[in-house]
């Protein structure tokens, strides 16, 4: 079978621009798809990303792309000019096409609350198609990600329908988190050059004077995907659909769930350059050393018999930390345990963790903010990882935890349900601990179960090894995307 021509479009791609897991997914998937045979599938992959101010100031060496300079895109109220600069994805030959438009992207943040935010990402969608035209490169599939590129399928079907270059091009829209839908006033349709396409926009939103980028993409993309099988089912329900459940149910035949891959080049305790002590499933002595080193770094007393619970997370309502209030203090008061937290987010959640630290200074420590090295230390040095999410489209930290021998404690939702298997001490099978009900009572019951199993260290060692042997690499997950691309194109 011939290699596919694949355009991957997103608002974030690591390491250039990152606020969450979306950026890591684009890096890992793009790099794997472009990996040359026989080690990889060897597809013709091009990644599209705005040339944000932070990238321009980073010192990244980029090259102007011949044939894609000073491109004018006409919108009803203004003409916007952009050029393409290019650099490879790290450790690959996959080109990233940076959309260089100072007028829209030369700002402090990746995302803004400016009045032209819709136009910033409307241009991103159009720039993908305009660049393909200049290069006379016809993608088999344009893979759109989240609301920021969700107008592209509609543009392709309307504004660019005349161009036979795209006659065979299909679109895939991946929903990474349905909580972010790109809502704007419907007057933006005129600004975006889609004023004549009102019949193709969600009528309920128009009735309310709104425009949702994500709903528009769901209406017009050839196929839809999301980042786990369970989340694909959940977003079709009233509880998790965020107002899009009926629309998604109407397209359920076109919606699939594919769990994100993990880059084990970055996350592997056997050779992770960010941690001082390495270990494998067959030799866990380095993990014990990491525990001692991490506790010293957090200025907490070390006792190998006291379990250490780790948290690396955005401290937001989605992540379920409200469940800690009526559960975790009970165990801190009763048990000889440690809690090490890395994260930033909502002020009330940060203050709650600070209260825990002030109340139990010899058991709790928190680093408010984010530090990549420290995230690796917590994954490697903790005995268990707490992730009680209200909802979790996929999640990456539970998969990192498994590889680092740190059994995850998770709620059975989204990608957590698809990647963590419940530990059964009778059969010595499973990789972590799960609970169903979103309540402090359910979390407390699970913590009790974890601590009972912790006391059986022979069983715990098997639990660790089970998790470390799980494979969520892109070599395993990536072929599911290739199969979906080929099904789309009939190639």
C-alpha positions, 0 to 999 in steps of 0.5 A, spaced: 500 500 500 502 506 498 504 511 503 498 516 505 499 524 505 497 526 511 496 534 514 495 534 521 493 541 524 492 543 531 493 549 536 499 546 540 504 541 538 510 539 543 515 542 544 514 548 540 507 550 544 504 546 549 498 547 555 496 540 555 496 533 553 494 535 546 501 538 544 504 531 546 499 527 542 501 531 536 508 530 537 508 523 538 503 521 533 506 525 527 513 523 529 511 516 529 507 516 522 513 519 519 518 514 521 521 511 515 520 503 514 521 498 516 521 501 523 515 505 522 509 506 516 513 512 513 507 516 511 508 523 508 506 527 514 506 535 514 504 538 521 501 545 521 501 550 527 501 557 528 508 561 529 506 564 536 510 569 539 513 564 544 516 560 538 519 566 534 522 568 541 525 561 543 531 561 538 528 555 534 531 555 527 526 555 521 526 556 514 522 560 509 518 554 505 519 556 498 512 557 494 509 559 501 511 566 502 506 572 503 500 568 501 493 573 502 487 570 505 481 574 503 476 575 509 470 580 508 472 585 512 480 584 511 485 581 508 490 577 512 497 575 509 501 569 512 508 566 510 510 559 512 516 557 516 518 550 517 522 546 522 522 538 523 519 535 529 524 533 534 528 527 532 524 526 526 524 528 518 517 530 519 516 538 517 512 542 521 509 548 517 509 554 522 504 559 520 507 566 520 502 571 521 504 577 526 498 580 526 494 574 529 500 570 533 505 575 535 502 575 542 504 573 549 499 567 550 497 561 545 490 563 547 487 570 548 480 573 550 481 578 544 476 580 540 479 576 534 480 570 537 475 566 532 479 569 526 486 567 529 483 560 529 479 561 522 486 563 519 489 557 521 484 552 518 484 556 511 492 557 512 492 549 511 488 549 505 492 555 502 498 552 503 496 545 500 494 549 494 501 553 493 505 547 494 500 543 489 500 537 495 493 534 495 492 531 502 489 524 503 486 526 510 486 533 513 486 531 521 483 536 525 484 537 532 479 540 537 475 546 536 481 550 533 481 547 527 474 544 526 472 549 521 476 546 516 471 541 514 466 546 512 471 551 509 473 545 505 466 543 503 464 550 501 469 556 500 474 551 497 470 546 494 471 549 487 479 546 487 479 539 484 486 538 488 482 537 494 477 532 490 479 526 494 481 529 501 477 527 507 477 530 514 478 527 521 476 531 527 479 528 533 475 531 540 481 531 545 476 535 550 469 536 549 469 541 554 472 546 550 467 548 544 470 554 541 463 559 542 463 565 539 457 570 537 454 568 530 456 575 527 463 572 527 460 567 521 461 574 516 468 576 519 470 568 517 467 569 510 462 564 512 456 568 512 453 565 506 454 558 509 448 559 515 444 553 513 451 549 514 451 551 521 448 548 527 441 551 527 440 551 535 446 555 536 444 560 530 437 561 534 441 563 540 445 567 536 451 563 537 457 559 533 460 553 535 467 551 532 466 544 534 459 543 533 460 545 526 466 540 525 462 535 528 457 536 523 462 536 517 468 532 518 468 525 514 469 522 520 470 523 528 474 520 533 476 521 540 481 519 545 479 513 548 473 508 547 470 509 553 470 517 552 467 516 545 461 512 549 461 518 554 460 524 550 454 521 547 450 521 554 447 527 557 452 527 563 458 528 559 456 530 552 456 538 554 450 540 550 453 536 544 450 529 546 444 529 541 449 531 535 454 526 537 449 520 537 446 522 530 453 521 528 455 515 532 456 510 526 462 515 524 465 516 531 471 512 534 475 512 540 483 511 540 487 511 546 493 516 546 500 513 545 505 514 550 512 516 548 517 511 551 523 515 549 521 521 553 518 516 559 522 510 560 525 509 567 530 505 564 534 511 561 530 517 563 535 523 563 531 527 568 531 522 574 538 520 577 536 513 579 534 508 573 530 501 574 526 496 570 521 491 572 526 486 573 531 490 578 527 495 582 532 497 586 533 504 583 525 505 584 527 505 592 532 510 591 528 515 587 523 514 593 528 517 598 531 522 593 524 525 592 522 525 599 529 529 600 527 534 595 520 535 598 523 535 604 519 530 607 522 524 612 523 518 609 521 511 611 521 505 606 515 502 610 510 509 609 507 509 602 508 515 598 502 518 594 503 522 588 499 527 584 501 531 578 495 535 575 492 541 573 488 543 579 481 544 576 474 541 577 475 536 572 481 533 576 476 531 582 480 534 587 474 536 591 473 528 593 480 529 597 476 534 602 472 528 606 477 523 605 485 524 604 485 528 611 482 521 615 488 517 612 493 523 613 491 523 620 491 515 621 496 513 617 504 514 616 504 516 609 506 521 604 503 526 599 507 529 594 503 534 589 505 538 583 500 542 580 497 549 579 490 551 577 484 554 581 486 558 587 481 554 592 484 547 590 491 550 591 489 553 597 486 546 599 493 543 598 497 548 602 492 547 608 494 540 607 501 541 607 500 546 613 496 541 617 501 535 616 508 538 614 511 532 615 507 528 611 505 533 605 508 537 600 506 541 594 510 545 589 505 550 586 506 551 578 509 546 573 516 543 572 518 537 567 523 534 571 519 534 578 513 531 574 518 525 572 521 525 579 514 524 582 512 518 577 518 515 579 519 516 586 511 515 588 508 508 590 501 510 588 499 515 583 492 519 585 488 521 579 480 521 581 478 525 575 470 527 574 472 526 567 478 524 563 478 524 555 484 519 555 489 522 560 497 520 560 499 520 567 496 514 569 500 511 563 506 514 565 505 511 572 504 504 569 511 505 566 514 507 572 511 502 577 507 507 580 500 503 580 494 509 579 488 510 583 483 512 578 476 513 577 473 509 572 471 514 566 474 515 559 481 513 558 482 511 565 477 506 564 481 503 558 488 503 561 488 501 568 485 494 570 483 493 577 488 489 581 486 482 584 490 480 589 487 473 589 490 472 581 495 477 582 492 480 575 491 487 574 495 494 574 491 499 579 485 501 583 479 503 580 472 506 583 466 508 580 462 513 584 464 520 584 464 521 591 469 522 597 466 515 600 468 511 594 475 514 594 476 513 601 474 506 600 479 505 595 484 508 599 483 503 604 483 498 599 490 500 597 493 501 604 491 493 605 494 491 599 500 495 600 502 491 606 502 485 602 509 487 599 510 481 595 503 482 591 505 489 591 511 487 587 507 483 582 502 489 581 508 494 579 511 489 574 504 488 571 503 495 570 510 496 567 509 491 562 503 494 559 505 497 552 501 504 550 507 506 545 505 509 539 507 503 535 501 500 538 496 505 538 498 509 532 496 503 527 489 504 529 489 511 526 493 508 520 487 503 519 482 509 520 485 514 515 485 508 510 478 506 511 476 514 510 480 514 503 479 507 501 486 506 500 
